[in-house]
């Protein structure tokens, strides 16, 4: 799957389903102010290696009115709360959604972002 020249849009149905589950690529983050913005797809899962708080966790749509937890809006149909700067996720936890920008708040916080 990794060698496709046409990008994510040239996959078979099975490969595309795998990509939707995060198999289109991944990135390791551990430095503050390093924004990860996927060029092909969105971040569909984030696994915390250490306890993590996020500087940027932007849900798909970008304005905070989307359906995923984020730093700028309330998430699903405005029924939740936006993540604050002091909110963190424990090591070992994986969260799922569709995010366009991810960045850890403090250097040394570590996570893996999966693209789909």
C-alpha positions as a LaTeX table, in Angstrom:
\begin{tabular}{lrrr}
\hline
Residue & $x$ (\AA) & $y$ (\AA) & $z$ (\AA) \\
\hline
Unk1 & 0.00 & 0.00 & 0.00 \\
Unk2 & 2.85 & 2.39 & 0.75 \\
Unk3 & 4.14 & 2.44 & $-2.82$ \\
Unk4 & 1.06 & 3.80 & $-4.61$ \\
Unk5 & 2.04 & 6.62 & $-6.96$ \\
Unk6 & $-1.43$ & 8.17 & $-7.32$ \\
Unk7 & $-1.76$ & 8.77 & $-3.60$ \\
Unk8 & $-4.64$ & 7.66 & $-1.44$ \\
Unk9 & $-7.12$ & 7.93 & $-4.33$ \\
Unk10 & $-5.53$ & 5.08 & $-6.32$ \\
Unk11 & $-6.16$ & 2.35 & $-3.72$ \\
Unk12 & $-8.41$ & $-0.68$ & $-4.13$ \\
Unk13 & $-11.57$ & $-0.77$ & $-2.02$ \\
Unk14 & $-9.84$ & $-2.90$ & 0.64 \\
Unk15 & $-6.78$ & $-0.64$ & 0.70 \\
Unk16 & $-9.02$ & 2.43 & 0.97 \\
Unk17 & $-10.87$ & 0.90 & 3.92 \\
Unk18 & $-7.54$ & 0.21 & 5.60 \\
Unk19 & $-6.45$ & 3.79 & 4.95 \\
Unk20 & $-9.63$ & 5.08 & 6.58 \\
Unk21 & $-8.53$ & 3.23 & 9.72 \\
Unk22 & $-5.23$ & 5.10 & 9.83 \\
Unk23 & $-3.03$ & 3.04 & 7.55 \\
Unk24 & $-2.34$ & 5.91 & 5.14 \\
Unk25 & 0.60 & 7.01 & 7.25 \\
Unk26 & 1.60 & 8.19 & 10.68 \\
Unk27 & 3.78 & 10.76 & 12.37 \\
Unk28 & 5.45 & 10.97 & 15.78 \\
Unk29 & 5.17 & 14.29 & 17.64 \\
Unk30 & 7.22 & 15.31 & 20.68 \\
Unk31 & 8.11 & 18.97 & 20.13 \\
Unk32 & 5.94 & 21.95 & 21.02 \\
Unk33 & 5.11 & 24.31 & 18.16 \\
Unk34 & 5.46 & 21.55 & 15.56 \\
Unk35 & 2.09 & 21.58 & 13.81 \\
Unk36 & 1.22 & 18.41 & 11.94 \\
Unk37 & $-1.11$ & 19.19 & 9.03 \\
Unk38 & $-1.66$ & 16.15 & 6.78 \\
Unk39 & $-1.44$ & 16.93 & 3.08 \\
Unk40 & $-3.52$ & 13.93 & 2.02 \\
Unk41 & $-6.37$ & 13.06 & 4.39 \\
Unk42 & $-6.86$ & 13.86 & 8.07 \\
Unk43 & $-5.63$ & 12.50 & 11.38 \\
Unk44 & $-8.08$ & 9.74 & 12.33 \\
Unk45 & $-6.50$ & 8.46 & 15.55 \\
Unk46 & $-3.99$ & 9.73 & 18.11 \\
Unk47 & $-2.20$ & 7.41 & 20.54 \\
Unk48 & $-0.59$ & 9.02 & 23.59 \\
Unk49 & 2.90 & 7.72 & 24.39 \\
Unk50 & 3.14 & 10.03 & 27.41 \\
Unk51 & 0.44 & 12.15 & 29.05 \\
Unk52 & $-0.44$ & 14.74 & 26.38 \\
Unk53 & $-2.12$ & 18.11 & 26.20 \\
Unk54 & $-2.57$ & 19.74 & 22.82 \\
Unk55 & $-1.70$ & 23.22 & 21.63 \\
Unk56 & $-3.67$ & 22.57 & 18.45 \\
Unk57 & $-6.27$ & 19.87 & 17.99 \\
Unk58 & $-8.42$ & 21.20 & 15.17 \\
Unk59 & $-11.46$ & 19.17 & 14.19 \\
Unk60 & $-12.28$ & 18.77 & 10.52 \\
Unk61 & $-14.10$ & 21.91 & 9.39 \\
Unk62 & $-11.67$ & 24.15 & 11.24 \\
Unk63 & $-14.17$ & 26.48 & 12.88 \\
Unk64 & $-14.84$ & 24.43 & 16.01 \\
Unk65 & $-18.42$ & 23.65 & 15.04 \\
Unk66 & $-17.61$ & 20.15 & 13.79 \\
Unk67 & $-18.33$ & 16.84 & 15.42 \\
Unk68 & $-14.94$ & 16.07 & 16.98 \\
Unk69 & $-13.35$ & 17.20 & 20.23 \\
Unk70 & $-10.97$ & 20.08 & 19.67 \\
Unk71 & $-9.35$ & 23.14 & 21.22 \\
Unk72 & $-11.57$ & 25.77 & 19.58 \\
Unk73 & $-15.11$ & 24.43 & 19.83 \\
Unk74 & $-17.56$ & 22.20 & 21.64 \\
Unk75 & $-17.44$ & 19.10 & 19.48 \\
Unk76 & $-20.43$ & 17.04 & 18.54 \\
Unk77 & $-23.38$ & 19.35 & 17.88 \\
Unk78 & $-22.08$ & 21.75 & 20.57 \\
Unk79 & $-22.96$ & 19.26 & 23.28 \\
Unk80 & $-19.52$ & 19.05 & 24.88 \\
Unk81 & $-16.82$ & 21.43 & 26.00 \\
Unk82 & $-13.74$ & 22.65 & 24.14 \\
Unk83 & $-10.46$ & 21.24 & 25.40 \\
Unk84 & $-8.58$ & 23.71 & 27.57 \\
Unk85 & $-4.84$ & 24.19 & 27.86 \\
Unk86 & $-4.80$ & 22.16 & 31.09 \\
Unk87 & $-6.75$ & 19.20 & 29.70 \\
Unk88 & $-4.56$ & 16.20 & 28.99 \\
Unk89 & $-4.97$ & 12.59 & 27.93 \\
Unk90 & $-3.13$ & 9.80 & 29.78 \\
Unk91 & $-0.34$ & 7.71 & 28.30 \\
Unk92 & $-1.67$ & 4.65 & 26.48 \\
Unk93 & $-4.99$ & 6.23 & 25.46 \\
Unk94 & $-6.04$ & 6.41 & 21.81 \\
Unk95 & $-8.64$ & 8.93 & 20.67 \\
Unk96 & $-10.47$ & 8.74 & 17.35 \\
Unk97 & $-11.91$ & 11.48 & 15.17 \\
Unk98 & $-10.98$ & 13.61 & 12.15 \\
Unk99 & $-8.47$ & 16.38 & 12.82 \\
Unk100 & $-6.71$ & 18.69 & 10.37 \\
Unk101 & $-4.05$ & 20.08 & 12.72 \\
Unk102 & $-2.36$ & 18.47 & 15.72 \\
Unk103 & 0.44 & 19.79 & 17.91 \\
Unk104 & 1.49 & 18.89 & 21.45 \\
Unk105 & 1.49 & 21.67 & 24.02 \\
Unk106 & 4.87 & 21.03 & 25.67 \\
Unk107 & 8.10 & 19.54 & 24.32 \\
Unk108 & 8.53 & 16.04 & 25.69 \\
Unk109 & 4.85 & 15.15 & 25.37 \\
Unk110 & 4.72 & 12.32 & 22.86 \\
Unk111 & 2.00 & 10.98 & 20.59 \\
Unk112 & 1.55 & 9.15 & 17.31 \\
Unk113 & $-0.94$ & 10.54 & 14.79 \\
Unk114 & $-2.46$ & 8.18 & 12.22 \\
Unk115 & $-3.64$ & 9.54 & 8.87 \\
Unk116 & $-6.67$ & 8.20 & 7.03 \\
\hline
\end{tabular}
